[in-house]
Amino acid sequence: MPVYRSALLRFADDGRALYDEDGLLAIGPDALGRQRVLAAGAWQALAPQFAGEPVVHLPGRIIAPGFVDMHIHFPQTDVIGSPADGLLPWLENYTFPHESRFADPAYGAQVASFFIDELLRNGVTTALIFATSHPASVDALMAEAQRRQMRLITGKVLQDRHSPDGVRDETVQSLVDTEALIQRWHGVDRLGYAITPRFAPTSTPEQLRGAGELAARYPAVWIQSHVAENLDEIRWARELFPASRSYLGVYDDFGLMRERAVYAHCIHFDDEDRALMKRTGATAAVSPTSNLFLGSGFFDYAGADRVGFGYGLASDVGGGTSFSPFKTMMAAYYVGREGQTKQGLSLSPQQLWWQHTAGAARALGLAGVVGNLQPGCEADFVVLNPQATPLLARKTGQARNLEELLFALIVLGDDRVVQETVISQAKYALGA
């Protein structure tokens, strides 16, 4: 039974950060042999329960929950950092040509290995991921995640119109392939499947209707897509689906709004859209680096909180500009300051961190499973080095409280802060 001693960060159910400067984390197997948190808290209070157990002592380090990325595209690993005038030109000139290469299973397997290495290097232990329209891309990513024992959710993209050769699929076959992939992968080890229309304009009504029927037939799987990211995209969606109340309403009309439905961006909403999210249990994947990079707009935190629908943070690589949760949290802070009221919204360090861990897990329907280190949670965590760089060491050394410590890590941190990522006792040593 591994027992770790270091500073320990976790979260209460209400989102408050719980922090022990001298903490204990005990890990052990459950009835299925999966590693879970047995105890977490202050060393002085818990250590007598584990007398005689070997202790991994990590002085000067922080054990924290593994990060949860609510929206990322594994086939866009090599698209990151590509210049574009906006979302639609970026898709046409970079994304679609690159995704066409994933018809080759060997190529998909090679990218999947690198992609998961990059997630782990940045401390991401759970992710909701877009594959491509090729079933082989799903198989490649699922197989690699299974080998690493990761909790990962992905799905074959559905796009049967307004897409170039090489990525456009065929309506009936796309739905047959989706069901076959659900049956092959969903619920296997720590893997989950997501029904994945790319976005409403690239699917025919027949494909969206079929996706909704699959969602009803398999209520335990996830749904993921994009919505209300870009004003040109919104106009296009309204032209293609004039009978729907709004762009988000298109998905509702086809049975794609429910719990475990995650929509990326959700920027240009009105209160009826927000009410629909809350009523159906759908949640938003907030993608601030992508939104800033593509000039799409700002997620309305105040509006989401006023109406009360769920959300969490996402990198959205390759429209997003970094795999690093620290960069994503920093961008979310910018969005709060610049994109809300005239006074701005100052998201606290605890709120930002919660959005990328326990809050994101809750938005995925995985509260108490991942994204936290409370007893019963799966044992995915990171070992952080708050002295990873000279400037960070100088700043964290002056922190007078938890808020200052976490904010210093958010502002100055990157992948070098992640010393080790641990997934079910499999350790990935990363930084110094």
C-alpha positions as CSV (number, residue, x, y, z in Angstrom):
1,M,0.0,0.0,0.0
2,P,1.8,3.2,-1.1
3,V,1.7,6.1,1.4
4,Y,2.9,9.5,0.2
5,R,4.0,12.3,2.3
6,S,4.1,15.8,0.9
7,A,2.0,18.9,0.6
8,L,-1.4,17.8,-0.6
9,L,-4.1,19.6,-2.6
10,R,-7.7,18.4,-3.1
11,F,-11.2,19.8,-3.2
12,A,-14.4,19.8,-1.2
13,D,-17.7,19.0,-2.9
14,D,-18.5,22.8,-3.0
15,G,-15.2,23.5,-4.9
16,R,-13.2,24.8,-2.0
17,A,-9.5,23.9,-2.1
18,L,-8.3,21.7,0.8
19,Y,-4.6,22.0,1.4
20,D,-2.3,20.3,3.9
21,E,1.3,21.6,4.0
22,D,2.3,18.3,5.5
23,G,-0.2,15.8,4.0
24,L,-0.7,12.1,3.6
25,L,-2.1,10.3,0.6
26,A,-2.7,6.5,0.9
27,I,-3.4,4.4,-2.2
28,G,-4.7,0.9,-2.4
29,P,-6.7,-1.5,-4.7
30,D,-10.5,-1.7,-4.8
31,A,-12.5,-5.0,-5.4
32,L,-11.6,-4.7,-9.1
33,G,-8.0,-4.2,-8.5
34,R,-8.1,-0.5,-9.5
35,Q,-6.0,1.8,-7.4
36,R,-8.0,4.3,-5.4
37,V,-7.5,6.8,-2.6
38,L,-7.9,5.2,0.8
39,A,-7.1,8.3,2.9
40,A,-6.1,11.9,2.3
41,G,-5.4,14.6,4.8
42,A,-3.0,15.9,7.4
43,W,0.0,13.7,8.1
44,Q,-0.2,14.1,11.9
45,A,-3.8,13.0,12.0
46,L,-3.6,10.0,9.6
47,A,-0.1,8.6,10.0
48,P,-0.9,6.4,13.0
49,Q,-3.3,4.4,10.8
50,F,-0.5,3.5,8.4
51,A,2.3,2.7,10.8
52,G,4.7,0.2,9.3
53,E,3.7,1.0,5.7
54,P,6.5,2.2,3.4
55,V,6.4,5.9,2.9
56,V,7.3,7.9,-0.3
57,H,8.5,11.2,1.1
58,L,8.4,14.2,-1.3
59,P,9.6,17.2,0.6
60,G,9.1,20.5,-1.1
61,R,6.6,19.0,-3.6
62,I,2.8,19.2,-3.9
63,I,0.6,16.2,-4.7
64,A,-2.5,17.4,-6.6
65,P,-5.3,15.7,-8.6
66,G,-4.4,14.9,-12.2
67,F,-5.9,17.5,-14.6
68,V,-9.0,16.8,-16.6
69,D,-9.2,18.2,-20.2
70,M,-12.8,18.5,-21.3
71,H,-12.1,19.1,-25.0
72,I,-9.0,18.3,-27.2
73,H,-8.4,17.0,-30.7
74,F,-5.7,14.3,-30.9
75,P,-5.4,14.5,-34.7
76,Q,-4.6,18.2,-34.4
77,T,-1.4,17.6,-32.5
78,D,0.6,18.8,-35.5
79,V,-1.9,21.6,-36.3
80,I,-1.1,23.6,-33.2
81,G,0.4,27.0,-33.9
82,S,-0.9,27.2,-37.5
83,P,-1.7,30.8,-38.6
84,A,-5.2,31.5,-39.8
85,D,-7.7,34.4,-40.2
86,G,-10.4,32.6,-38.2
87,L,-12.1,29.4,-37.4
88,L,-13.4,28.4,-40.8
89,P,-10.3,29.2,-42.8
90,W,-8.2,27.4,-40.2
91,L,-10.3,24.3,-40.6
92,E,-10.1,24.4,-44.4
93,N,-6.4,25.2,-44.7
94,Y,-4.9,23.2,-41.9
95,T,-7.2,20.9,-40.0
96,F,-9.0,19.0,-42.7
97,P,-5.9,18.3,-44.8
98,H,-4.0,17.0,-41.8
99,E,-6.9,14.9,-40.4
100,S,-7.2,13.1,-43.8
101,R,-3.9,11.3,-42.9
102,F,-5.6,9.4,-40.2
103,A,-7.0,6.9,-42.7
104,D,-3.7,5.2,-42.2
105,P,-3.8,3.1,-39.0
106,A,0.0,3.2,-38.6
107,Y,0.0,7.0,-38.7
108,G,-2.8,7.2,-36.2
109,A,-1.0,4.9,-33.8
110,Q,2.2,6.9,-34.0
111,V,0.4,10.2,-33.3
112,A,-1.7,8.6,-30.5
113,S,1.5,7.6,-28.7
114,F,3.0,11.1,-28.9
115,F,-0.3,12.7,-28.0
116,I,-0.7,10.7,-24.8
117,D,2.9,11.3,-23.9
118,E,2.2,15.0,-24.2
119,L,-0.9,14.8,-22.0
120,L,1.0,13.0,-19.3
121,R,4.0,15.3,-19.6
122,N,1.6,18.2,-18.8
123,G,-0.2,16.4,-15.9
124,V,-3.5,15.6,-17.8
125,T,-4.8,12.2,-16.7
126,T,-8.3,12.3,-18.0
127,A,-9.5,13.8,-21.3
128,L,-12.6,14.0,-23.6
129,I,-11.1,13.8,-27.1
130,F,-12.1,14.2,-30.7
131,A,-10.6,11.6,-33.1
132,T,-11.2,11.9,-36.8
133,S,-13.9,10.5,-39.1
134,H,-11.8,7.4,-39.6
135,P,-12.7,4.5,-37.2
136,A,-9.0,3.5,-37.2
137,S,-8.2,6.8,-35.4
138,V,-10.5,5.8,-32.5
139,D,-9.0,2.3,-32.4
140,A,-5.4,3.8,-32.3
141,L,-6.2,6.2,-29.5
142,M,-8.2,3.7,-27.4
143,A,-5.5,1.0,-27.7
144,E,-2.8,3.4,-26.6
145,A,-4.9,4.7,-23.6
146,Q,-5.7,1.2,-22.6
147,R,-2.0,0.3,-22.6
148,R,-1.4,3.3,-20.3
149,Q,-4.4,2.5,-18.0
150,M,-5.8,6.0,-18.6
151,R,-9.4,7.1,-18.2
152,L,-10.1,8.5,-21.6
153,I,-13.2,9.3,-23.7
154,T,-13.2,9.7,-27.5
155,G,-15.2,9.1,-30.6
156,K,-15.3,9.0,-34.3
157,V,-16.2,12.3,-35.9
158,L,-19.4,12.5,-37.8
159,Q,-19.2,14.8,-40.8
160,D,-21.1,13.8,-44.0
161,R,-21.4,17.1,-45.7
162,H,-19.6,20.4,-46.3
163,S,-16.3,18.6,-45.8
164,P,-13.5,17.7,-48.3
165,D,-12.7,14.3,-49.6
166,G,-10.5,12.4,-47.1
167,V,-12.5,13.5,-44.0
168,R,-16.1,13.4,-45.2
169,D,-17.9,10.2,-44.2
170,E,-21.1,8.5,-45.6
171,T,-24.3,8.9,-43.5
172,V,-25.4,5.3,-43.0
173,Q,-21.9,3.8,-42.7
174,S,-20.8,6.5,-40.2
175,L,-23.6,5.5,-37.9
176,V,-22.9,1.8,-38.3
177,D,-19.2,2.5,-37.5
178,T,-20.2,4.5,-34.5
179,E,-22.3,1.8,-33.0
180,A,-19.6,-0.8,-33.7
181,L,-17.0,1.4,-31.9
182,I,-19.4,1.9,-28.9
183,Q,-19.7,-1.9,-28.6
184,R,-16.0,-2.4,-29.0
185,W,-14.7,0.2,-26.6
186,H,-17.2,1.8,-24.2
187,G,-16.7,0.6,-20.7
188,V,-13.6,-1.4,-21.5
189,D,-11.2,-0.9,-18.6
190,R,-11.2,2.9,-18.1
191,L,-12.4,3.9,-21.6
192,G,-15.5,5.6,-22.6
193,Y,-17.1,6.4,-26.0
194,A,-18.5,9.8,-27.1
195,I,-20.9,10.2,-30.1
196,T,-19.1,13.0,-31.9
197,P,-20.8,15.2,-34.6
198,R,-18.1,17.6,-35.6
199,F,-20.5,20.5,-35.5
200,A,-24.0,20.9,-36.9
201,P,-23.1,22.5,-40.3
202,T,-21.0,19.4,-41.3
203,S,-23.7,16.9,-40.6
204,T,-26.9,16.3,-42.6
205,P,-30.2,16.2,-40.6
206,E,-30.2,12.4,-41.3
207,Q,-26.8,12.0,-39.6
208,L,-27.8,14.1,-36.7
209,R,-31.0,12.2,-36.3
210,G,-29.1,8.9,-36.3
211,A,-26.7,10.3,-33.8
212,G,-29.6,11.2,-31.5
213,E,-31.0,7.7,-31.9
214,L,-27.7,6.2,-30.9
215,A,-27.5,8.5,-27.9
216,A,-31.0,7.3,-26.8
217,R,-30.0,3.7,-27.3
218,Y,-26.7,4.0,-25.3
219,P,-27.5,6.5,-22.5
220,A,-24.2,5.7,-20.7
221,V,-22.0,7.1,-23.5
222,W,-21.0,10.7,-23.9
223,I,-21.9,13.2,-26.6
224,Q,-19.5,15.9,-27.8
225,S,-19.6,18.6,-30.4
226,H,-19.0,22.3,-30.9
227,V,-21.5,25.2,-30.6
228,A,-21.7,29.0,-30.8
229,E,-17.9,29.5,-31.1
230,N,-17.8,31.9,-34.0
231,L,-20.2,34.4,-35.5
232,D,-19.7,33.2,-39.1
233,E,-20.3,29.6,-38.0
234,I,-23.5,30.6,-36.1
235,R,-24.9,32.4,-39.2
236,W,-24.1,29.3,-41.3
237,A,-25.8,27.0,-38.8
238,R,-28.9,29.2,-38.8
239,E,-29.1,29.1,-42.6
240,L,-28.8,25.3,-42.6
241,F,-31.3,24.7,-39.8
242,P,-33.8,27.6,-40.0
243,A,-36.5,25.8,-38.0
244,S,-34.3,25.5,-34.9
245,R,-34.6,28.3,-32.3
246,S,-30.8,28.7,-32.1
247,Y,-27.6,26.9,-33.0
248,L,-27.7,25.1,-29.7
249,G,-31.3,24.3,-30.4
250,V,-30.3,22.2,-33.4
251,Y,-28.7,19.7,-31.1
252,D,-31.8,19.6,-28.9
253,D,-34.0,19.1,-31.9
254,F,-32.1,15.9,-32.8
255,G,-32.0,14.4,-29.3
256,L,-28.4,15.4,-28.5
257,M,-28.9,17.4,-25.3
258,R,-28.8,15.4,-22.1
259,E,-26.5,14.6,-19.2
260,R,-23.0,13.5,-20.5
261,A,-23.4,15.9,-23.5
262,V,-20.5,18.3,-23.6
263,Y,-20.4,21.2,-26.0
264,A,-17.2,23.1,-26.6
265,H,-17.1,26.9,-26.5
266,C,-20.7,28.0,-25.8
267,I,-19.6,31.6,-26.3
268,H,-22.5,33.4,-28.1
269,F,-25.4,32.2,-26.0
270,D,-28.6,34.0,-24.8
271,D,-30.4,33.0,-21.6
272,E,-32.7,30.6,-23.4
273,D,-29.6,28.7,-24.5
274,R,-28.2,28.7,-21.0
275,A,-31.6,27.5,-19.6
276,L,-31.5,24.7,-22.2
277,M,-28.1,23.6,-21.0
278,K,-29.2,23.6,-17.4
279,R,-32.5,21.9,-18.1
280,T,-31.0,19.0,-20.1
281,G,-27.8,18.6,-17.9
282,A,-25.5,19.4,-20.8
283,T,-22.2,21.1,-20.0
284,A,-19.7,23.5,-21.6
285,A,-16.0,22.9,-22.3
286,V,-14.5,26.3,-21.9
287,S,-11.5,26.7,-24.3
288,P,-9.9,30.0,-23.6
289,T,-6.6,29.7,-25.4
290,S,-8.4,28.6,-28.6
291,N,-11.0,31.4,-28.3
292,L,-8.3,34.0,-27.9
293,F,-6.1,32.5,-30.7
294,L,-8.9,32.4,-33.2
295,G,-10.6,35.6,-32.1
296,S,-13.9,33.8,-31.4
297,G,-15.0,35.7,-28.3
298,F,-15.2,35.2,-24.5
299,F,-17.1,32.6,-22.5
300,D,-19.6,34.3,-20.3
301,Y,-18.8,33.0,-16.8
302,A,-21.3,35.4,-15.1
303,G,-24.1,34.3,-17.5
304,A,-23.4,30.6,-16.9
305,D,-23.3,31.0,-13.1
306,R,-26.5,33.1,-13.1
307,V,-28.5,30.4,-14.9
308,G,-26.6,27.6,-13.3
309,F,-25.3,25.2,-16.0
310,G,-22.0,23.3,-15.6
311,Y,-18.7,23.9,-17.2
312,G,-15.0,23.1,-17.0
313,L,-11.7,23.9,-18.7
314,A,-10.3,22.5,-21.9
315,S,-7.1,23.1,-24.0
316,D,-8.8,22.5,-27.4
317,V,-5.5,21.7,-29.0
318,G,-4.9,22.4,-31.9
319,G,-7.0,25.5,-32.0
320,G,-5.8,25.9,-28.5
321,T,-2.2,26.9,-28.2
322,S,-0.9,24.7,-25.4
323,F,-1.3,21.3,-23.8
324,S,-0.4,22.9,-20.4
325,P,-3.3,23.3,-17.9
326,F,-1.3,26.2,-16.4
327,K,-1.5,28.0,-19.7
328,T,-5.2,27.2,-20.0
329,M,-6.0,28.5,-16.5
330,M,-4.0,31.7,-17.2
331,A,-6.0,32.2,-20.4
332,A,-9.3,31.6,-18.5
333,Y,-8.2,34.4,-16.0
334,Y,-7.7,36.7,-19.0
335,V,-11.2,35.8,-20.3
336,G,-12.7,36.6,-16.9
337,R,-11.0,39.9,-16.7
338,E,-11.6,41.0,-20.3
339,G,-14.8,39.4,-21.4
340,Q,-17.3,40.0,-18.7
341,T,-18.6,43.3,-17.2
342,K,-16.9,46.6,-17.4
343,Q,-15.3,45.8,-14.1
344,G,-14.2,42.4,-15.2
345,L,-14.5,39.1,-13.3
346,S,-11.6,38.0,-11.2
347,L,-11.6,34.2,-11.1
348,S,-9.8,33.1,-8.0
349,P,-6.8,30.6,-8.3
350,Q,-8.9,28.0,-6.5
351,Q,-11.8,28.5,-8.9
352,L,-9.4,28.2,-11.9
353,W,-7.8,25.0,-10.5
354,W,-11.2,23.5,-9.7
355,Q,-12.4,24.1,-13.2
356,H,-9.5,22.0,-14.6
357,T,-9.8,19.2,-12.0
358,A,-12.8,18.3,-9.8
359,G,-15.1,20.8,-11.6
360,A,-14.3,19.4,-15.0
361,A,-14.8,15.9,-13.7
362,R,-18.2,16.9,-12.4
363,A,-19.1,18.4,-15.8
364,L,-18.2,15.1,-17.4
365,G,-20.4,13.2,-15.0
366,L,-17.3,11.8,-13.2
367,A,-17.5,13.6,-9.9
368,G,-15.9,11.4,-7.2
369,V,-14.1,9.3,-9.8
370,V,-11.3,11.5,-11.2
371,G,-10.2,15.1,-10.8
372,N,-9.9,14.9,-7.0
373,L,-8.0,13.0,-4.2
374,Q,-10.8,12.4,-1.8
375,P,-11.2,8.8,-0.5
376,G,-12.7,6.6,-3.1
377,C,-11.4,8.6,-6.1
378,E,-9.3,6.8,-8.6
379,A,-5.6,7.3,-7.9
380,D,-4.5,9.6,-10.7
381,F,-2.3,12.5,-9.5
382,V,0.6,14.7,-10.2
383,V,3.7,15.6,-8.3
384,L,4.3,19.3,-8.7
385,N,7.6,21.1,-8.1
386,P,6.9,24.7,-7.1
387,Q,10.6,25.4,-7.6
388,A,10.8,24.2,-11.1
389,T,12.3,27.5,-12.5
390,P,14.3,30.2,-10.7
391,L,11.5,32.8,-11.0
392,L,8.8,30.4,-9.9
393,A,10.9,29.3,-6.9
394,R,11.5,32.9,-6.0
395,K,7.7,33.7,-6.2
396,T,6.4,30.6,-4.5
397,G,8.9,31.1,-1.7
398,Q,7.2,34.4,-0.9
399,A,3.7,33.0,-1.0
400,R,1.8,33.9,2.2
401,N,-1.2,31.7,1.7
402,L,-2.7,29.1,-0.7
403,E,-4.2,31.7,-3.1
404,E,-0.8,33.3,-3.7
405,L,0.9,29.9,-4.1
406,L,-1.7,28.6,-6.6
407,F,-1.7,31.8,-8.6
408,A,2.1,31.9,-8.8
409,L,1.9,28.3,-10.3
410,I,-0.8,29.4,-12.7
411,V,0.9,32.5,-13.9
412,L,4.5,31.2,-14.1
413,G,4.0,27.4,-14.5
414,D,4.3,25.1,-17.5
415,D,5.2,21.5,-18.1
416,R,8.4,21.9,-16.1
417,V,6.3,22.1,-12.9
418,V,5.0,18.6,-13.5
419,Q,7.7,16.4,-11.9
420,E,5.7,13.2,-12.1
421,T,2.3,11.9,-13.3
422,V,0.9,8.9,-11.6
423,I,-1.9,6.8,-13.1
424,S,-2.9,3.7,-11.1
425,Q,0.7,3.4,-9.7
426,A,2.2,3.7,-13.2
427,K,4.7,6.6,-12.8
428,Y,5.8,8.8,-15.6
429,A,8.9,10.8,-14.4
430,L,8.9,14.1,-16.3
431,G,10.6,17.1,-14.8
432,A,13.5,17.8,-12.4
